[in-house]
Amino acid sequence: MSFIEIFPDSDFPIQNLPYGIFSTKENPSPRVGTRLGDFVVDLAFLDEQSLFDEKYDFFADASLNRFMSAGREVWRKIRQRLTEVLSEDKASIWEEAMRVRALTPVSDVVMHLPVSIGDYTDFYASREHATNVGIMFRGKENALMPNWLHLPVGYHGRASSVVLSDTDVTRPRGQVKPKDSAPEFSASRQLDFELEMGFFIGAGNELGEPISIENAHEHIFGMVLLNDWSARDIQAWEYQPLGPFLAKNFATSISPWVVTMDALEPFRVPGSKQDPAPLPYLQVDSVSVFDIRLEVTLQSAAMDAPQVISRSNMKHLYWSVEQMLAHHTVTGCNMRVGDLCGTGTISGPTEDSFGSLLELTWRGEKPLQLSDGEQRTFLQDGDVVTMKGYCQGDGYRVGFGEVMGKILPAK
């Protein structure tokens, strides 16, 4: 228990302690904080006050990169010390002046992109999602491509357009190919979201030295919610033969708090049986994934409140994050501190657990009915999409907050 009262449905109990970059009106310099209930704890200030076992200077940085590069032993040491300092039995050290300087109500902070992202790779790791999309475009008999059950399929995305939650998304323009007519240049008419998780690399590898499946977990610092915005009509015309390009490069939204792998470790669960067995470099004794409950809401400009349109779970992924990372580097590709990987759309086995409008409306054939009487096949201007996620513990939850974005008209 923490010395701060935290309600059982809070995403940020002392069992979580995620990391983010924040600033305040009084101190506009972005720096590292952790979230505890409805407060942000200023770790740069705690460092100045010598509340850690040794002095760290990276908490005053405007990104988590140097902190992450310190390695797994330091990550765990700091997390353990924070758990001690913020616990109920240490309330005596938190005199009023100390609380005022170190604890800021979350309503009074400005959050910033937590990591300086060098590279971004997006995977396609949900069997349900890959199957649904395959059925739509190729038919049931060819739903999964021949390679899908043998390796985690992925593509290199655009790191420069990764944005923080609550950043508006401008509808993109591009080439589209209407049925039975020539290609044209227009605003996308089939704008979509994709419910994903993202994970950050905290320890890289040298060029030519792959990360083994056995050691992959040591290289992953933490996870965020991720919305891979997609222009389906642009994608349909451009993707053959090299895959996503302009349909994905205009925006990717992430949540501001990075939840560490140590906080998520209690929520590992067995993954799907992988058949056929992967090649040895992807094999583990038992595949494990995370039991992270996910939710998507949509609120149109005319609606008074958001409407839940999907509930899914990260445990539905076929490929684990460790397998994704091992596969990414098997050629000797060098990952660097701050690199971001997305899981791909996380769809469940039922229609209400699909992680994109493409699936929820089955390519527009089954429009989504909204509470105000409107319908949606794809996103309209003014729509706000919000994703939330959490792991449920015994009397507490470890959550990610939310990632939200509003669609603006094309320019």
HUVEN-V755576 format. One record per residue. N is the residue number from 1. PHI is phi as a letter, one per 20 degrees, with the letter a starting at -180 (* if undefined). OMEGA is omega in whole degrees, -180 to 180 (999 if undefined). Layout:
<<N	PHI	OMEGA> <N	PHI	OMEGA>>
This chain:
<<1	*	176> <2	e	176> <3	f	174> <4	e	178> <5	f	-179> <6	c	-178> <7	f	-176> <8	g	-180> <9	e	175> <10	f	176> <11	f	-166> <12	c	173> <13	f	-180> <14	f	177> <15	f	-178> <16	e	-179> <17	l	177> <18	f	-179> <19	d	177> <20	b	179> <21	d	-176> <22	c	171> <23	b	178> <24	c	178> <25	f	-179> <26	f	179> <27	c	-174> <28	f	180> <29	f	177> <30	f	-177> <31	b	-174> <32	e	174> <33	c	170> <34	c	-177> <35	d	177> <36	c	-176> <37	m	-180> <38	e	-180> <39	c	170> <40	d	-179> <41	e	-177> <42	e	-176> <43	f	175> <44	f	178> <45	f	178> <46	f	178> <47	f	177> <48	f	-178> <49	e	177> <50	l	178> <51	e	173> <52	e	-178> <53	f	175> <54	b	-177> <55	e	174> <56	d	179> <57	d	-176> <58	e	179> <59	f	177> <60	e	-179> <61	f	179> <62	e	174> <63	b	179> <64	e	-170> <65	g	-178> <66	f	175> <67	g	-179> <68	f	-177> <69	f	179> <70	f	174> <71	n	-172> <72	g	-179> <73	f	178> <74	f	178> <75	g	-176> <76	f	180> <77	f	-180> <78	f	179> <79	f	179> <80	f	-179> <81	f	178> <82	f	178> <83	g	179> <84	f	-175> <85	f	-176> <86	e	-177> <87	f	-176> <88	g	-176> <89	e	176> <90	d	-177> <91	g	-176> <92	f	-179> <93	f	-176> <94	e	176> <95	f	-170> <96	g	-179> <97	f	179> <98	f	180> <99	f	-179> <100	f	-178> <101	f	-171> <102	e	-174> <103	d	179> <104	c	176> <105	g	-176> <106	f	179> <107	f	-177> <108	d	-178> <109	d	171> <110	d	180> <111	e	-180> <112	c	177> <113	g	-171> <114	f	-172> <115	c	169> <116	e	-169> <117	e	180> <118	e	-179> <119	c	-180> <120	c	178> <121	c	179> <122	d	-179> <123	e	-173> <124	b	-160> <125	e	178> <126	e	-180> <127	f	180> <128	f	180> <129	f	-179> <130	f	179> <131	f	179> <132	g	-179> <133	f	179> <134	f	178> <135	f	-179> <136	f	-171> <137	e	-176> <138	c	-178> <139	n	-174> <140	f	-174> <141	f	-180> <142	c	-173> <143	g	179> <144	e	175> <145	f	-174> <146	g	-177> <147	e	-164> <148	f	-178> <149	e	-178> <150	d	-177> <151	b	175> <152	f	-180> <153	f	179> <154	b	175> <155	b	179> <156	e	-179> <157	e	-174> <158	d	-176> <159	f	-175> <160	f	-178> <161	d	171> <162	f	-175> <163	c	-179> <164	e	174> <165	g	179> <166	m	172> <167	e	180> <168	f	-179> <169	d	180> <170	e	179> <171	g	-177> <172	f	170> <173	d	178> <174	a	177> <175	f	174> <176	c	-178> <177	c	176> <178	f	180> <179	f	175> <180	m	174> <181	b	-178> <182	f	176> <183	g	178> <184	c	177> <185	d	-177> <186	b	171> <187	f	180> <188	f	177> <189	d	-176> <190	c	-180> <191	f	-171> <192	c	169> <193	d	171> <194	c	-179> <195	f	-177> <196	c	165> <197	d	176> <198	c	175> <199	c	-176> <200	d	176> <201	e	180> <202	d	177> <203	c	-176> <204	e	177> <205	b	-180> <206	f	176> <207	g	-180> <208	n	-179> <209	c	-178> <210	f	172> <211	e	-178> <212	f	178> <213	f	-180> <214	f	-176> <215	d	-174> <216	g	-177> <217	f	-178> <218	f	-176> <219	e	-176> <220	d	-176> <221	e	-176> <222	a	-172> <223	c	177> <224	c	167> <225	f	-177> <226	b	174> <227	d	180> <228	e	-180> <229	g	-173> <230	b	174> <231	e	-170> <232	f	-180> <233	f	174> <234	f	-179> <235	f	-176> <236	f	-178> <237	e	-172> <238	e	-161> <239	f	179> <240	e	5> <241	d	-170> <242	d	174> <243	n	-173> <244	f	177> <245	b	-177> <246	f	180> <247	f	-176> <248	c	-167> <249	e	-174> <250	e	177> <251	a	169> <252	c	-174> <253	d	176> <254	c	176> <255	f	-172> <256	f	-175> <257	d	179> <258	e	180> <259	e	-173> <260	f	178> <261	f	177> <262	f	177> <263	f	-178> <264	e	-173> <265	g	179> <266	f	-174> <267	d	172> <268	f	177> <269	c	178> <270	f	178> <271	e	179> <272	f	173> <273	f	-177> <274	e	-176> <275	c	10> <276	f	178> <277	f	178> <278	f	174> <279	f	-172> <280	g	-177> <281	f	178> <282	d	-174> <283	e	171> <284	c	-180> <285	g	175> <286	b	179> <287	f	177> <288	c	178> <289	c	-176> <290	d	178> <291	e	-180> <292	d	-179> <293	f	-174> <294	c	-178> <295	b	176> <296	c	173> <297	c	176> <298	c	175> <299	c	177> <300	f	179> <301	f	-177> <302	e	-176> <303	e	179> <304	e	-177> <305	b	179> <306	f	179> <307	d	177> <308	f	180> <309	d	178> <310	b	171> <311	c	-177> <312	c	-179> <313	b	-179> <314	f	-180> <315	f	179> <316	f	180> <317	f	177> <318	e	179> <319	d	180> <320	e	178> <321	f	178> <322	f	177> <323	f	177> <324	g	-178> <325	f	179> <326	f	180> <327	f	-179> <328	g	-172> <329	d	-174> <330	f	177> <331	f	-173> <332	n	177> <333	g	-179> <334	e	173> <335	e	-180> <336	c	179> <337	g	180> <338	n	176> <339	f	-178> <340	d	174> <341	c	175> <342	d	-176> <343	e	-166> <344	n	-177> <345	g	-179> <346	d	178> <347	d	176> <348	e	-175> <349	e	-177> <350	d	-175> <351	f	-179> <352	e	179> <353	d	178> <354	f	-171> <355	d	177> <356	b	175> <357	f	176> <358	g	-180> <359	e	-177> <360	g	179> <361	d	-179> <362	l	178> <363	m	177> <364	n	-178> <365	f	-179> <366	c	-176> <367	g	179> <368	e	-179> <369	e	179> <370	e	-173> <371	f	-179> <372	e	179> <373	n	177> <374	f	173> <375	c	177> <376	c	164> <377	d	172> <378	c	-172> <379	f	177> <380	d	176> <381	g	-179> <382	n	177> <383	f	175> <384	d	178> <385	d	-180> <386	c	177> <387	d	178> <388	c	179> <389	b	177> <390	b	171> <391	d	-177> <392	e	175> <393	d	180> <394	e	-180> <395	n	178> <396	b	174> <397	c	174> <398	d	-173> <399	c	-176> <400	d	-173> <401	m	-178> <402	b	168> <403	c	-171> <404	c	175> <405	b	179> <406	d	-178> <407	e	175> <408	d	180> <409	f	176> <410	f	178> <411	e	999>>
